[in-house]
Amino acid sequence: MPDQVDIAAKLAEVRGRITAAAREAGRHPQDVALVAVSKTHPAAAIEAALAVGQSVFGENRVQEAQGKFPALKKAHPDLRLHLIGPLQTNKVTDALELFDVIETLDRPKLARALAKEAAKLGLAPDCYVQVNTGEESQKAGIAPGEADAFIAECRDLGLKVAGLMCIPPVEEAPALHFAFLREIAKRNDLAGLSMGMSGDYETAVQFGATLVRVGTGIFGARPAVT
Ligand SMILES: *Cc1c(COP(=O)(O)O)cnc(C)c1O
């Protein structure tokens, strides 16, 4: 595990590169939020990031996050946690109780469950509709051709749709996918774009990302199976 100094240095580097990419694209660096993806990493690593001002984190599994974040959120009330992995409908209540932002709203059944439970709990988290821009059969996300109707459906259900999220196919140029996601967002009047990971977040910023999700670039490599 990288030590505290290491995490602080890597965070500073990522922030610097986001700032430079934003300036180069004629954007305000403060319009790009960094989501530090802490999946598989222990609470100590998250504490190290918190110590140098990082307050937004991303986790892909509800159960893993439940083991780490309740205590961290108690100690750091400004901590914001994003769910960036697939959400099963039977985990919706747990997810709503822990996560501040749901980035993986990807199907009607989940939208209905989220809307119902959020109303019951009196919560209204920001949601991002995940779009399967590469139309990969093994990947989550609504098909691009169904995105407009799905976004409308989510809004009708009362969900706060803040933007769109995508994970481009590994073997393709991410820029095409980022541009495609931006187009879908634009025609649906959505300001938020969650795109870009350790390998391509500067490109994502160039294409308008408002959230970049960086794990390895901050916390180092994860165990092979995540
Ligand atoms: C793990 C993960 C990331 C971070 O990936 P890195 O390459 O480690 O930066 C970003 N987004 C999602 C959806 C992830 O699952």
The ligand as a Tripos MOL2 file, in Angstrom:
@<TRIPOS>MOLECULE
LIG
   15    15     1     0     0
SMALL
NO_CHARGES

@<TRIPOS>ATOM
      1 C1        -12.3560    1.4340  -10.8060 C.3       1 LIG1
      2 C2        -13.1220    2.4730  -11.5410 C.ar      1 LIG1
      3 C3        -12.5380    3.7160  -11.8620 C.ar      1 LIG1
      4 C4        -11.1020    4.0850  -11.5440 C.3       1 LIG1
      5 O1        -10.2450    3.3950  -12.4010 O.3       1 LIG1
      6 P1         -8.6780    3.7350  -12.4460 P.3       1 LIG1
      7 O2         -8.2500    3.2680  -13.7730 O.co2     1 LIG1
      8 O3         -8.0480    2.9990  -11.3230 O.co2     1 LIG1
      9 O4         -8.5420    5.2060  -12.2950 O.co2     1 LIG1
     10 C5        -13.3330    4.6410  -12.5060 C.ar      1 LIG1
     11 N1        -14.6090    4.3840  -12.8270 N.ar      1 LIG1
     12 C6        -15.2020    3.2060  -12.5360 C.ar      1 LIG1
     13 C7        -16.6070    2.9950  -12.9120 C.3       1 LIG1
     14 C8        -14.4780    2.2130  -11.8900 C.ar      1 LIG1
     15 O5        -15.0610    1.0340  -11.6190 O.3       1 LIG1
@<TRIPOS>BOND
     1     1     2 1
     2     2     3 ar
     3     2    14 ar
     4     3     4 1
     5     3    10 ar
     6     4     5 1
     7     5     6 1
     8     6     7 2
     9     6     8 1
    10     6     9 1
    11    10    11 ar
    12    11    12 ar
    13    12    13 1
    14    12    14 ar
    15    14    15 1
@<TRIPOS>SUBSTRUCTURE
     1 LIG1         1 GROUP 0 **** ****
